[in-house]
Amino acid sequence: MSKDIRYSLKKVIPSQKATELNEGWKRADLHVHTSCSYDVPGGKSVHPEVLFNRAVSRGMDYITFTDHDTVEAFDILGWKRDMLIPGVELSVTDLENVGHTIHVNVFELDKAQFREMKSIVTKQHGIFMLIDYLKEQDLPYMYNHPFWFAVGEKPNLFAVPEIARHFPIIEYNMQDLEQKNLFAMSLAHSLGKGMVVTTDSHTGSIGSVYTMAEGDTFREYFSNISKGNYYLVMDDPVWKHITKELAAWVELVFSMNQQEGNEFFTGVRSLDKIINFISTGKITCYPHLNYLTMRFIQKFSMSGIPVLLYILSNRSLVSDIENVMSFYF
């Protein structure tokens, strides 16, 4: 284990230790999706209002939702609400400067700024144009799961460290493999960047991990993280978090009303095929069969087999990332 990783892991603490910090330390889960995201199965448990109340009950001091390329959740909740920080996850496919799609979380934006950013990423497709805009508008932003890549895309691994230099904060994402998160952690430390841990939940598990930093305002909180003054609070390992998320995902899909044309992706291809077959509504008209099928797939997802398959399918990529990281640092 590198010195970078050993140093960074000192920033990881369990929730029990987090309670020992003084009142000036604030909590937030900075990457959460609601039912407004295109890839979240509909349901009351992932409605923005329900998730907001859940975040409050779990002790979050700043609450944000970062749905994919939409701010609909804030139209529902209101843009000026105590504790609520407007956010969005932007997808940027910059083939010239990057070569693959990267995801950027932006906070404290308004609707006019969202429209301008949406135009940049959909028309110009320029990551540096977006970053210039974010700096000009003085908006907090971070680099999401730097070593996650969309299905079917060929990643340009050498671009990742170069792009990361332009971000104040890099994400430790509980939906991604632990080894890839450790690479992200090493990247953040080597570049002198801040780091946050997030659920990136699509099933309502907001606040099961969170980042602590001091700050009477969100801007102060975010600034302290970027300066390295933070703690990553997590109790369960990544594999257990992914396993729970998969089981919750299955339950959401089976509880949906019939929705033709929707597709959902967990990252585990075998499970995705099953989930997307179910989401077409072909068996939802048979409640008993629907329930039995749901229970069977939930047990399969909780068995750990899907996570193992995901780990095995990423072995080659992990090796390639390691080679690139050793080249740069």
N, C-alpha and C positions, 0 to 999 in steps of 0.2 A: 504494500500500500504506500502510495507516494506521500511526501510530507504535506503537499497541498490538501490531500484528502483527509489526513489525520488532523490537520489544523481545522478544516472546515467542519468535520464531524463534531468538534467541540461546540459548534453552534446548534447541534441537534439535542433537544431535551425532551423528556416525557412531560405529559400534562401535569403530573403531580408536582414536578419541580417548577413548572411554569406558574403555579399558584403562589409560589414563594416570592416572586418578583413584586416590586412595589406597585402602587396604583398608577404610576406614570406610564407603565407598559400597556400598550393596546394590542388587541387581537383582531386579525382579519384573515379571511380565506379569499384570496384575490383572483380566483379563477373558478367560477361556478356557472352552470347553465340552467336555464329555466325552460318551461314548455314553449317559450318563444323561439328557441333554437330549432332549426330544421331537423336536427338529428336527435332530438329528445322525444321519446314516446309521450304522447299526451296523457294527462292525468292530474287530479287535484293535488297530489303530493309534490308535483314539480311546478305548480302555479306560482308566479312571482310573489303573491301575497303570502302564501303558505310558507315559501322558502324564507321570506323576510322575517316572519314571526319565528320560524325555527332557528334562524341565525341569532336572533335576540335571545331566545331561550338557551342557546348554547354559549352565550357570553361573548359574542362578537361585538366589538366596539365600532368597527367600520364595516358596512355591508355593501357589497357590490355584486352585480351580475354581469357576466361577460358573454352574452350570447353571440353566435356566429353572424357577424355582419348585419346585426339588427339591434335597435335600441327600443324595441316594442315594450319590453318589460317596464321601462321607465314611463312610457305613455300610460301604462296600467297603474303603476305605483305612485306616479308623480315625480317630477324632476327635482323638486325642492322638499325633501323629506328628511327629518332628523336621522342621522346615522347612515343614510343611503348615499352611496357614491356612484354616480352614473359611470358606466363602463361598457366596453364592447371588445370583442375579439375579432380583429381584422385579418382576413386571409390575403396574403400578398404573393402572387406568382410572378416573380421577376426573373425571367429566363436569362436576361442579359447579365445581371450582376450576381445572381444567386444560382439559378438553374433548377430550383424546386420551390414549392410553396412553403412559406414560413408564416407563423401566426404571431400577431402582436396584440397584446392587451393595452388598451388606452383608458385612462381614467379622468374624471372631472370634466368631461366634454359636455357640450350642449348639442341640440339637434342641428343647428347650422354647421357646427364643426364636424359632426358626423357625416352630413351630406357632402361636405368638402373632402373629407378623408375617403369616403366611399367612392367619390369620383376619381381620386388619385389612384386607388388600388384597382378599380375596374376599367379605367380608361388608359392611364399611363403605366400601370403595373410596375411602378418604381419604388423600391424600398427606400432608397436614399431621398427621393422626393418626399415620401411620407415622413421620414425622420426629420428632414428639414422643416416640414410643416409643423410637426409636433414640438420641435424646439422653438419655432417662431411663435406658436400659440402657448408655449410654456405648459404643455400637458404632460402629466406623468405617464410613462409607458414602459413596457418590459418585453423581453424576448421569451416567448412561450416554448416549452419543451424543445430545445434546440436540436436534439437528435431524434425527434419523431419526424416521420416522413409519410406523406399521403400514399395510399395504396396505388401502385402503378407508376409512381414517379421514381426516377433514378436520381438519388441525392448527390449533390455536389458537396462532399464532406469538407473539402478544403475551404469552402466558402463560409462554413459555420463560424470558425474562430474570427474570421475577418469581419463578418456581420456583427458578431457579439461585441466587438470593440465599440460599436456605436450605440449600445444599450446600457442604461444605468443599472438594470437588474435582470438577472437570468433566473429562470424558473426550475425548481425541483418539482416534478409533476408526478403525482401518485398514480396516474393512469399509465405511466411508462415504466419500463424495466428499471430495476435498481441499478444495474451496471451503467445504463445510459444516464441515469440521474447522477451517478458518481462522476461520470465524465463531465456533466454539466457543472457539478460542484467544483471540480478541478479547474474547469474553464473560468468560472466566476472568480475563483481565488487567484488564478494566474493573471487575470486581466484587472484585478482590483475592483470587481463589480459586486453589487449586493446580490442577495439570493432570497427568494421566497419559496415556501412549500405550499402547494395548493392541492385541493381535491380534484379539480377539473371535473367535478361530478356532473353527470347527466341524469342522476337518479334521486337527487335530493339530499345527499349526505354532506351538505354544507357544514363546515366547521369541524369535521372529524380530524382534520389537521389544520394548522393555521400558523401564521407568522406573527411574532411579537416584536414590537419596537416601541420606543417612546415617541410621544407626539400628541399634543393637545388638539391638533388638526390633522386631517388626512395628509395634507401636504408635508407637515413636519414628520409624520410617521413614515411616509414614503422616502423622504430625504434621508432619514436616519438609516433606513434599510440600505439605500444606495451607498452610504458611507461605511457600511459593514457593521453597524450597531443593531443587531437583530438576533433573534433565536428562532429556529425552526422547531415547531412543536408537533411531535408525532409519537404515537404509542405502538402502532402496528407496522410491520414491514410492508413493503410495496406489494408483495405477492398476495398477502392477506387482504389488503385494500382492494386490489383488482378483483379478487375472488368474490368479495362482498358486493362490489359494484356490478359484476356480471349477474349475480343472482337477483339483485334489485332490478336490473335492466330487463331481465326475462319477465319478471312479475309485471312491470309496467307495460311491456309489449302485449302480454296476454290479457291485460285489463282494458286495453284500448277498444274503442268502437272500431268497426270496420273502416279501414283507411287504405284504399287502393292507391298504389303508386309510391307509398312511403318506403324508404330504405334506411336501415340503421346499421351502423358499423361499430363493432366492439374491438376490432383489430385481430380477433381470433376467427379465421376464415370458416372453420367448420361450424362454429356457433353462429356466425353471421348468416350462413345459408339457412339454418333452421329458423333464426329469428325473422329473417326477411320473408320466409315462406309463411310464417304465422301472421306477420303484419299485413299480408294481403287479405286476411279475413276469411280464408278458406275453411277454417274449422270453428270460427267464433260463433257460428250459429248452432253449434253442438256444445252446450255448456259443460256437460260432464266430461266429454272428450277433451275439451279445452282445458279444464282443470287438471285432468290426469296428465296431459301432455306438459302443462306448465310445471307440475311437480317433478316430473321425470327430468325435464331439462334443467330445472333448478338444482336438483341433486347432482346432475352431471356437471353443472358449472361450479358447484361447491366442492366437488371432488378434488379439484386442483388440476385436473387433466387439461382443461382449456389453457390455464396459465402456463403449464408445462409445455404445451404445444406452441404457445406464443414465444416462450423463452427459446425453444429449439429453433423456431423459424427465424429468430433474430441473431443466431450465433455468428453467422458470417458478417452481418452488419456490425455487430459489437466488435469483432476482430478488426474490421476496417476502421472503425472509429478510434480504436486504441492506437492503430498505426498512425493515423492522422494527428492525434493528440501528442504522441511521442515525437512527431516531426516538428510540431509547433512549440512544445513546451518541454 
